[in-house]
Amino acid sequence: MKLLLKILGGLAALLLLLVLVAFFLPRQYRVERTLVIKAAPATVLAQVADLKAWKNWGAWQERDPGMKLSYSVSPASGVGAWSAWESAKEGNGKMTITALSAAKVAYDLEFPDMGTTSKGSIELVPDGAGTRVVWVDAGDLGMNPMARWFGLFLDQIIGPDFERGLVNIRKLVEK
């Protein structure tokens, strides 16, 4: 019985230590990927500003072709337009365009299953004969210790999806 109490006490101490360490982990995260595409910014913008076009190049739709997508009707495009998805593989979420210019699309992401939000953007910068596309997602992990530990791995989780999406855009527009 004493051994069991020592084991339980040790586990409780370890759990407490993990929770305390979590509060020293970064609260903010940022994932960024960049790719130069041999196309004019306007050509790339046509792919990223139209939420219905995302299904043609997004990594998430490749992994779950059966993902259920829905889109706002009014507005159908531009600031305020949104897309929502339901997926057993990728989870559920909603993306709303918050700013749009010839050089940038900014959006808010909502993940109701996880109770989290983030802000993203895709910036288009002329680069020689092409366009440097910079895709960023950033957010606040709050005070949740589990979220802060999870935040340590977000670059490895989201980054490859951004890379795949950028390569897919390049394939579409460089034809």
C-alpha positions as CSV (number, residue, x, y, z in Angstrom):
1,M,0.0,0.0,0.0
2,K,2.9,2.4,0.8
3,L,4.4,1.7,-2.6
4,L,1.1,2.6,-4.3
5,L,0.9,5.8,-2.3
6,K,4.5,6.7,-3.3
7,I,3.7,6.0,-7.0
8,L,0.5,8.1,-6.8
9,G,2.4,10.9,-5.0
10,G,5.2,10.8,-7.6
11,L,2.6,11.0,-10.5
12,A,0.8,13.9,-8.8
13,A,4.1,15.7,-8.3
14,L,5.1,15.1,-12.0
15,L,1.7,16.3,-13.2
16,L,2.0,19.5,-11.0
17,L,5.5,20.1,-12.4
18,L,4.2,19.7,-16.0
19,V,1.4,22.2,-15.3
20,L,3.8,24.7,-13.7
21,V,6.3,24.4,-16.6
22,A,3.5,25.0,-19.0
23,F,3.0,28.5,-17.7
24,F,6.6,29.3,-18.7
25,L,6.0,28.1,-22.3
26,P,5.1,30.6,-24.9
27,R,1.5,31.8,-24.9
28,Q,1.7,33.0,-28.5
29,Y,2.4,30.9,-31.6
30,R,3.2,31.7,-35.2
31,V,3.6,29.4,-38.2
32,E,5.0,30.8,-41.4
33,R,5.8,29.4,-44.8
34,T,7.0,31.1,-47.9
35,L,7.3,30.1,-51.6
36,V,8.1,32.0,-54.7
37,I,5.6,31.3,-57.5
38,K,6.3,32.2,-61.2
39,A,3.1,34.1,-61.7
40,A,1.8,37.7,-61.2
41,P,0.4,38.6,-57.8
42,A,-3.1,39.0,-59.3
43,T,-3.0,35.4,-60.6
44,V,-2.1,34.1,-57.2
45,L,-4.6,36.4,-55.5
46,A,-7.4,34.8,-57.6
47,Q,-6.6,31.5,-55.8
48,V,-6.4,32.7,-52.3
49,A,-9.0,35.4,-52.2
50,D,-11.8,33.1,-53.5
51,L,-12.7,30.8,-50.6
52,K,-14.3,28.3,-53.0
53,A,-10.9,27.9,-54.8
54,W,-9.2,26.7,-51.6
55,K,-10.7,23.2,-52.2
56,N,-8.6,23.0,-55.4
57,W,-5.3,23.4,-53.6
58,G,-5.7,23.0,-49.8
59,A,-3.9,20.1,-48.1
60,W,-6.9,19.4,-46.0
61,Q,-9.2,18.6,-48.9
62,E,-6.6,16.2,-50.2
63,R,-6.7,14.3,-47.0
64,D,-10.5,14.3,-46.7
65,P,-12.1,14.6,-50.2
66,G,-15.5,13.9,-48.4
67,M,-15.1,17.1,-46.3
68,K,-18.5,18.9,-46.2
69,L,-18.0,22.6,-47.2
70,S,-20.3,25.5,-47.0
71,Y,-19.9,29.2,-48.0
72,S,-21.5,32.5,-47.2
73,V,-24.0,33.8,-49.6
74,S,-23.9,37.5,-48.7
75,P,-21.2,38.5,-49.1
76,A,-20.1,35.7,-51.4
77,S,-16.5,37.2,-51.6
78,G,-14.4,39.8,-50.1
79,V,-14.4,41.0,-46.5
80,G,-17.0,39.2,-44.4
81,A,-17.1,36.1,-46.8
82,W,-16.7,32.8,-44.9
83,S,-16.3,29.2,-45.5
84,A,-17.0,26.4,-43.0
85,W,-16.1,22.8,-43.0
86,E,-17.1,19.6,-41.3
87,S,-14.7,16.7,-41.4
88,A,-14.3,13.5,-39.3
89,K,-10.6,13.5,-40.3
90,E,-9.7,17.3,-40.2
91,G,-12.2,18.5,-37.6
92,N,-14.7,21.3,-38.0
93,G,-14.1,25.0,-38.5
94,K,-14.8,28.3,-40.1
95,M,-12.7,30.9,-41.9
96,T,-13.8,34.5,-42.4
97,I,-12.0,37.0,-44.6
98,T,-11.3,40.1,-42.5
99,A,-9.2,42.1,-44.9
100,L,-8.5,42.0,-48.6
101,S,-6.2,44.0,-50.9
102,A,-4.2,43.3,-54.0
103,A,-1.3,42.2,-51.8
104,K,-2.9,40.4,-48.9
105,V,-5.8,38.3,-47.7
106,A,-6.3,38.2,-43.9
107,Y,-8.7,35.9,-42.2
108,D,-9.9,34.6,-38.8
109,L,-10.1,30.9,-38.1
110,E,-12.5,29.3,-35.6
111,F,-12.2,25.7,-34.4
112,P,-15.3,25.1,-32.2
113,D,-14.3,21.5,-31.3
114,M,-11.2,22.8,-29.7
115,G,-12.5,26.1,-28.5
116,T,-9.7,28.0,-30.2
117,T,-9.3,30.8,-32.8
118,S,-6.4,32.1,-34.8
119,K,-5.6,34.8,-37.3
120,G,-4.0,34.1,-40.6
121,S,-2.9,35.9,-43.7
122,I,-1.5,35.2,-47.2
123,E,0.7,38.1,-48.4
124,L,1.8,38.5,-52.0
125,V,5.1,40.3,-52.6
126,P,6.4,40.8,-56.2
127,D,9.7,39.0,-56.5
128,G,11.5,39.3,-59.8
129,A,9.4,37.5,-62.5
130,G,7.1,36.0,-59.8
131,T,5.4,36.4,-56.5
132,R,6.7,35.6,-53.0
133,V,3.8,34.1,-51.2
134,V,4.0,34.3,-47.4
135,W,1.4,32.3,-45.4
136,V,1.1,33.0,-41.7
137,D,-1.1,31.6,-38.9
138,A,-0.8,33.0,-35.4
139,G,-2.7,32.8,-32.2
140,D,-2.9,33.0,-28.5
141,L,-2.9,29.7,-26.6
142,G,-4.3,31.4,-23.4
143,M,-3.7,30.0,-19.9
144,N,-4.6,26.3,-20.8
145,P,-1.5,24.3,-19.9
146,M,-2.4,21.6,-22.4
147,A,-2.7,24.1,-25.2
148,R,0.7,25.6,-24.3
149,W,2.3,22.2,-24.6
150,F,0.5,21.6,-27.8
151,G,1.7,24.9,-29.1
152,L,5.3,23.6,-29.0
153,F,4.3,21.3,-31.9
154,L,2.1,23.6,-34.0
155,D,4.8,24.5,-36.5
156,Q,5.4,20.8,-37.2
157,I,1.7,20.1,-37.5
158,I,0.5,23.1,-39.5
159,G,3.7,24.0,-41.4
160,P,3.7,20.9,-43.8
161,D,0.0,21.7,-44.7
162,F,1.0,25.2,-45.6
163,E,3.9,23.9,-47.6
164,R,1.7,21.5,-49.5
165,G,-0.9,24.2,-50.1
166,L,1.7,26.6,-51.5
167,V,3.1,23.9,-53.8
168,N,-0.5,23.1,-55.0
169,I,-1.1,26.8,-55.8
170,R,2.1,26.9,-57.7
171,K,1.0,23.9,-59.8
172,L,-2.3,25.6,-60.5
173,V,-1.0,29.0,-61.6
174,E,2.3,28.0,-63.3
175,K,0.5,25.8,-65.9
